[in-house]
Amino acid sequence: MAVTETEEHQALRAAVAALGRRHGRNHDREALWAEAGKLGYLGVNLPEAHGGGGGGIAELSIVLEELGAAGCPLLMMVVSPAICGTVIARFGTEEQKREWLPGLADGTRTMAFGITEPDAGSNSHRITTTAHRAPDTGDWLLTGRKVFISGVDIADATLIVGRTEDSRTGRLKPCLFIVPRDAPGFEHRQIDMELTGAEKQFELTMNDVRLPADALVGDEDAGLLQLFAGLNPERVMTAAFAIGMGRHALGRAVAYARDRTVWNTPIGAHQAIAHPLAQAHIDLELARLMMQKAAHLYDAGDDTGAGEAANMAKYAAGEACVKAVDQAVHTLGGNGLTREFGLASLITAARVARIAPVSREMILNYVSHQTLGLPKSY
């Protein structure tokens, strides 16, 4: 893979950066989402035949990174076009593609993603949300709970990860269902979070939610293949989210260190200030390289290679983001905790990239036994 970006990627990066600067960190999320959709940035990864840009996760990650670097990241980009749009584009029926992809591409429709459960944690094999066929009509009946689901209140539907029983083995296997927001029996409750953000977090409850047969996305027997078609882009996009946030914090710290003068000398002239900022920049650049590798592998159809790289990219980006934000706050001193400079809120937000959608420890588990061949501890 090339280690330098194409002219098209550079042009996309510059255009999105300009959009981000116009909106800035005090942006109106709905206005930014609408403009980004109208300009084609939200659906840059979706097929041209269905209103998208015909690109891939590499292009979509550029969009999110640059918006984040400008201080106005759009978290639902991780979910709606990256996870849901990708899964529907790869595995959905032609009818599902026609119904959903144009709206996901231009931002007029959004879709949330529900996988996390209270008792399952990172173990997708313990998901208890189940679906079975209604004996009278053949419709699906979906029952279960989900937690920490982003943006359910603003999404037109949620792509729910459930499980169905294999008639041959009796074992449960994962399947994906499109659940409209107003479906009877589908309820959501906002979780009271100390983390502030435009997109809220919700607990979902489903009590025999009746869905038509065509609510199932893809093959009932495909299982994990379809699930990870969405989870690998999620990890790449989480890395882009973190890198953008880290770049935003670092940029504000560098500007401050360049201008803030004490005893007739800019504080950025002191190595105690300059070197940690330089190290933060290096870490963010290294994380970006791994993110670009993961996106390249995914777009090339190498799901196995992309899985390893996407996990590594998410890990590296989360660590780099936290360090960049912390160093930015310390560079500004007391000003780093003021609303004027807008860095204090990032102290908490940066930790999200370490925790979600998969923890650092689970990524280290993955690398230790999948890459290094060490025995499992669980």
FENDA-V74170 format. One record per backbone hydrogen bond with DSSP energy under -1.0 kcal/mol. CO is the residue of the C=O (numbers start at 0). NH is the residue of the N-H. Records with the same first field share a line. If there is no record, write none. Layout:
CO: NH / NH
This chain:
5: 9
6: 10
7: 11
8: 12
9: 13
10: 14
11: 15
12: 16
13: 17
14: 18
15: 19
16: 20
17: 21
18: 22
19: 23
23: 26
27: 31
28: 32
29: 33
30: 34
31: 35
32: 36
33: 37
34: 38
35: 40
36: 39
40: 43
42: 45 / 52
43: 54
45: 53
46: 49 / 51
47: 50
55: 59
56: 60
57: 61
58: 62
59: 63
60: 64
61: 65
62: 66
63: 67
64: 68
65: 69
66: 71
67: 70
73: 76
74: 77
75: 79
76: 81
78: 83
79: 84
82: 86
83: 87
84: 88
85: 89
86: 90
87: 91
92: 96
93: 97
94: 98
95: 99
96: 100
99: 103
100: 104
101: 105
102: 108
109: 155
111: 158
113: 160
115: 146
116: 120
119: 122
121: 123
122: 125
123: 126
128: 162
129: 142
131: 140
133: 137
138: 133
139: 210
140: 131
141: 208
142: 129
143: 205
145: 203
148: 201
150: 154
155: 180
156: 111
157: 178
158: 113
159: 176
161: 174
162: 130
163: 172
165: 169
170: 165
172: 163
174: 161
175: 216
176: 159
178: 157
179: 182
182: 185
184: 206
186: 204
188: 202
190: 192
199: 150
200: 190
201: 148
202: 188
203: 145
204: 186
205: 143
208: 141
210: 139
211: 214
212: 215
214: 177
218: 221
221: 224
222: 226
223: 227
226: 229 / 230
227: 231
229: 233
230: 234
231: 235
232: 236
233: 237
234: 238
235: 239
236: 240
237: 241
238: 242
239: 243
240: 244
241: 245
242: 246
243: 247
244: 248
245: 249
246: 250
247: 251
248: 252
249: 253
250: 254
251: 255
252: 256
253: 257
254: 258
255: 259
256: 267
259: 266
261: 264
264: 261
265: 268
266: 269
269: 272 / 273
270: 274
272: 276
273: 277
274: 278
275: 279
276: 280
277: 281
278: 282
279: 283
280: 284
281: 285
282: 286
283: 287
284: 288
285: 289
286: 290
287: 291
288: 292
289: 293
290: 294
291: 295
292: 296
293: 297
294: 298
295: 299
296: 301
297: 300
300: 302
301: 305
302: 306
303: 307
304: 308
305: 309
306: 310
307: 311
308: 312
309: 313
310: 314
311: 315
312: 316
313: 317
314: 318
315: 319
316: 320
317: 321
318: 322
319: 323
320: 324
321: 325
322: 326
323: 327
324: 328
325: 329
326: 330
327: 331
331: 334
332: 335
333: 336
334: 337
342: 345
343: 346
344: 348
345: 349
348: 351
350: 354
351: 355
358: 362
359: 363
360: 364
361: 365
362: 366
363: 367
364: 368
365: 369
366: 370 / 371
367: 373
